[in-house]
Amino acid sequence: MQPHAIPDHVPPGLVRDFSYFRSPGMARTPNGDPQAALSFVHYSGPPIFYAPANTYDGRGTWVITRADDQRRILQNPETFSSNRGIFKAALGEDLPMVPLEVDPPDHQSYRALQNPLLSPKRVDAMEAGARERAVRLIEGFKAKGSCEVMNDFAFPFAVGVFLQFLGVSDDRRDEFLGWADDQFHGTLEKRLAAMRTVVDFMRGLLEQRKREPADDFVGFLLQAKVKDRPLTDKEILGIAVLLFEAGLDTVAAALGFDLCHLAKHPDDQQRLRDDRELIKPAVEEFFRAYSTVQMLRKAVKDYDFDGILIKAGDLVSCPTMIANRDPAEFPDPDRIDLARDNNRHTAFAYGPHRCLGSHLARRELIIGLEEFLARIPTFRIKPGTAPLTYGGHVFGIENVVLDWEG
């Protein structure tokens, strides 16, 4: 993809050779640490800079590095819109991902509608099923003495919880795994084809629930109202597709990074085995240290950012993995402290579009680590193998091969 020209209003001194795809540590790297690889921006150069060709389609973005500055951007949806028309650009279909691509004031109505679906109470009700899935997966490979975390546990677990939420049979799990793999890690052609397949599946599920009502996610949306009117089919599809986009790869990647860390740091692994109460704060620290997403916003009007002009139409990136390594926010930010105090990480973003699924994601990570540590003896990275990490719009990890004795 050819990079777009650098806009005339961008000062040459603020242009930086930076990319989530091509900077050092962003390509598939054995035993890499892509989050730490980007922390250098806090120690050299300005806190805001322009990165050409910093998107899949070759566009440049402003990059905001400091946590406090990112909060300024993310709390200002009047200037920095979340509505970028992802599916319209990719598939030519006007399908806004609700509520992510709906800005205030309309955003509040959709958010209030969906809050009960992902509330702590709802997550509590899902816990038994999620824990049963984790146990079943772990017991399936425990006796082998080895597993590849992503394929054997992280993705099947995340997809299984997603299917439970949708009210869809586990029989569809392998299909969803394939779609998720193509969409998040495939070529551009595979990504587009998977996106289309997911939209078509959700459309078919919607039509089925119209014929055969059920007490599940889509059934709830069919009965719901926003501003005293029923949701349109397009709105229901947008909500369902966003859930797929946001809830699979991110949770699976988090599990992969967490278990990889524990395999490489036996002292931390033993601490969690000795003190299970430490798992909850450890999950928060892992969210901070191994953040995987960046929030991309589009300026809808000119904005003076401390004397720097961000013009209407500019893309602005707020990467969580950089904010969460900000030394002004976190003492010794590159050290992983499982009991870190006052952990104000932004792994779930900030402002009105803060992640709706944060309660469920936290619970999935806690359940995953609790059951893995309870059922698998002390584990390590299998000799002769090396996890592969990579950057991109969503950071990821693969080939996490663990082994253990007993």
N, C-alpha and C positions, 0 to 999 in steps of 0.2 A: 504494500500500500504506500503510495507516494505521500510524503508529509505535506500538510497544508502550509501555505506561506505564513510567516510570522507577521501578525498585524502591525501596522505602522505605529500604533500608539504604545507598543511595548518597547521600553527602553532597552537598547542592546545590552546594557550592563546587567539586566535582570533575566536575560536568556541563559538557561543552564542546560547542559547536556545531561538530561535526566529522563528516565523512562521506567514505568512499572514493568515493561516487557524486556528492555535491553540493558538497563544499568547493571553494573557488577552485582552478581548474586541473584538476578532476576530470572535468568535462563535456568533450565533444569540443572541443578547442582547437587552432586553427591554430598551428603552430610552438610548441606547448606543451612543458612539461617537468614532468610530474606528480610525478616523484620529488623534484625540487628544490622544487616547490610545497608539499610536506609537511614540508620540513626546518625550517620555522618553529617546529614544536612543541618543538625543542630549546632555543629561545631565549625562550620565553614559556610560563608555566604549569607545572604539576607534571609529573613524569615518568610519572605514570599518571593517566588521567582516564577518565570514562565518556562514551561517544558514543551518544546515542539514535539509533534508526533507522539503524544502520550495517551492515545486511545487506540482501540482496535482499528478505527477507520482513518488513522493518520492525523487527527486533529490535535492541536496543542491545548494545554490547560495551564492556568495558574495553579500553583501548588502552595497550599497554606501549611506551614510546618508546626507552628506553636499551638498547643492545646487551647489556650485562651482565645487566640485568633480564630481557630476553627469554630469555637462556640459562637463568636460574633457572627460568622457567616451562617451557621446552621440555625441560629435563632432569628434570622432575618429573611423569612420566605417571601416577603414583599419585594425584595431585591433579588434574591437568589432562589430561583424556582427549582423545584424538584421534578417538574413536568418536562421531560425531555423526549417523550414520544418514542420510547425504546422499540416497541413492537411496530409502530408505524414506520419507523426508519428501516427496521430489519425485514419486516414481512409485508409492508404496505397495508397493514390492517390497523384501523384506528381503535386500539384496545388499550386504554389507560390502565396501568397497574394500580389498583385502588387499595389503600389510600396513598401510596408512595408518590404517585404522579398527579395527585390532587392537592393543590395548595390551599392554605387558609383563604377565606373563611369556610369554604365548602368542606375542607379537610376534616374539621372538627366533627361534622355530622357522621361521616363515614367511620372515623376513628371511634366515636362513641358507640356506633353500631357493632363494631368488631371487638371492642374491648372484652365483652363477656366471653367471647369464643376462646380467648387466650389469657384469661384471667388466672390468678393463682388458684382459685377454686376449681376452675375447669382443668387446669394442669394437675391438681391433686387427683381429680377423677380419672385422669389418664395414666397416673403413675403405675398402677398395678400392671396394666397391659404393657407399658413401656419396659418395666422391670422384667416381666416374663420374657419379652423378646430378647433383652440383653442376656439373660441367663441361658435361654435356648441357644443363642448363637455361640456363647462362650463354651458351653458344655459340648457343642458340636466339634470344637477343635482342641479342647483341653488335653485330651489323651494323646494327641499327635505330638505334643511338646513344642509346637511351633505354629505360627500363623502369620499371614500378611494382613496387617491391621485394617487397611482401607477396604480391601475386597472381602475379607472374612468377617469383619466386625463393624467398622465405622459407617460405611455406606449402607449395608443391609439394616443396621440398627436405625439410622436416620430415616431411611425410606420406609421401614416398617412402622415407625411412629407416625410418619406422614400419612400412610395408608390408614392407620387406625383413626387418625383425625378426620380423614375424608370419609370414613365409613366404607372403604373399599377392601376387598379380600386380599389377604397376603399372597394369594395366587398370582397377583399382578406384580409382585415385588421385582422379579428379574427384568420385566419390561421397564419398570420405572428406573431401575439401576442403569439399564442401557441408555435410556433417554437422558438421565442425569450425566452420565459419563460423556455422551456425545455433546451435550449442550455446554458443559463447563470445561471440557478438555479436548474436544474434537477440532477438526479443521473448521474454517468458516462455513463451508458447505454443510458439514455435519451439525454445526451449531444451529444453523437456520432450519435444517430439516427437523431437528429435535424440538425446536421452539414450535414449529408448525404442528408436530405430532402432539405435543403437550396441549396446545390450544384446542386441537380437534378432540382429544380425549376429554378435556374438561367440558367442551360443548356437548359431547355425547352423554357425559354423566349428568349434565344439567337437564337434557331432554328426558333421560331415564327417570330422574327424580320428579319431573313433572308428571310422568305417567305412573310412577311407583313411589309415592311419598315415603320418606324415611326420616328418622330422628337423627340426622347427622349434619355435617357441615353445610352441604349444599341445600339440604332440607331446611335448615335454619335460615339461610339466605333467601330462599324462595318465600318464606313467610315474613321476612324482615321488611321494615319500612325505613326510609330516610326522608326527612322533611315531609312526613305524612303521605308518602307515596311508596309503592313497591319498588324494589330495585329492578333495573332493566337487566335483560340477559347479558348485555355488554358489561355492565357493572359487576354482575356475579362472576362472569368469566375473568374480568380483571382482578378481582379479589383472589380467586382460586389460582390463577396463574402466578400471581405474586407470591403466594404461599409456597408454590413449588420452587420458584426462583430463589427465594430468600431462605428457605428452611432446610434444604438438602445439603448442598455443597458446603455451606458454612459450618453446619454442625458436624458433618463428617470430617472436614478439614481440622476443626478444633480438636476432635477426638484423636486424630492422627498426630497432630503436633504435641498434644498432652502426653500421649503414651510414648511417643518418641523421646520426649524430654525425660520422662521417668526411666526409660530404658537406658538412657545415656548418663543419668545422674542417680546412681543407686542410693545415695544418701537421702535424696528427696523421696525416692520411692519407699525407703524404709520408714521415713518420718510419717508418711501417710498410712503405712501399714500399722505403725505403732499408735497412731492417733487419728482415728477415722473422723473425728470432729474437725480436723484440719482440712478435710477434702473440700468443704464449701469455700473457705477463703482461698485455698489453692486454685480452685476453678476460676475465681475472680482474677487471681494473678496470672493464670494462663491466658485468660481472655485479654488481659492487658499486654502481656509479653508476646503473645502469638496472634495478634489481631490479623484478620484476613481481608477486610474490605476497606474500600475508600468510598466516601460519599461524593458524588459528582453533582454539581449544581450549575445552572445556567443563569447568568445575569440577565435580568429583564429590563434593567435601566442602568445608567452610568452610576458608578460608585467610587468615592474617594477612599481608598484604603491607605490611611496614613501617608497621604501624598502621592500614592500610586493610583493611576486611573485604571479601573476595571470597567470596560465598556459593555453596554448592552450586547448580548450575543456571545460574550466570552464564557468559556467553561471554567469552572473553579473546582479544584479537587481538594477534598479534606480527608487525607488518608489516616485511618485510625492507627495503623501501625507506626506512623511517624509521631502523631500526637501522644501516643502512649509510651513513647521513649523520650518525651520532653523533660530535660533535667530541671526545668523550672517548675514542673508539675510533680515529678517523682524523683525522690532522692536515689542516686545510684541506679538510673533507669534500666541499664543493661544487665543488672543482676536480678535473677529470678528469686524472689523472696516469698515463699509460700504463705507466710503469715503477715504480709505487708499491711500496714495500717493505712487508713484513710485512702483507700484505693479508688480514686475517682476516674477510672478508665472510661474511655469513650468507645469501647468495642461495639456497642449497640447504637452508636451515633448520638445525636444530641438535638434538642429542640423539638418542634412539633412532629417531626418524622422519626423520632426515636423508635427503634425496632419494636413492633407490636409483639413479636414472638420471643422477647427476651426471657420471660418467665419459663416458657417451654424449653428454650435452648439451655438455660441454666440447669433445669431439672434433668434434661437428657445427659448433659455432661456429668453431673453428679452421679446419676444412676450408672452411667457407663463406667466411670472410674471406680465407684463402690463395688460393683459386681466383678469387674476385671481383677481388682486387687484382692477381693475375697476368694476368688476361685482359681486364679493363676498364681503359681509360685513366683518367686523372684525372677524377673525376666530381663533380658538384655537384647541389644541388636545382634542378630545372628551373625557370627563371624563370616566374613567373605561377602557380606551384603552391605549396602549403604542406602539409607533413605534418600529420596530425591525431592528437593523443594524447588519451588518456582514462584515468581511474581505474577503480575497481571492484574486485571480488575478485581479478581478474587485470588488471594494467595493460596497455595496448596502444597500438598505433600503426598508422595506415593512411594511404593516399594518399602514400606515400613515392616520389615520381616523380623519378628521376635522369636526367641526360643527360651526354653526354661527346662528345668529338670524336675522329675517327679510327677 
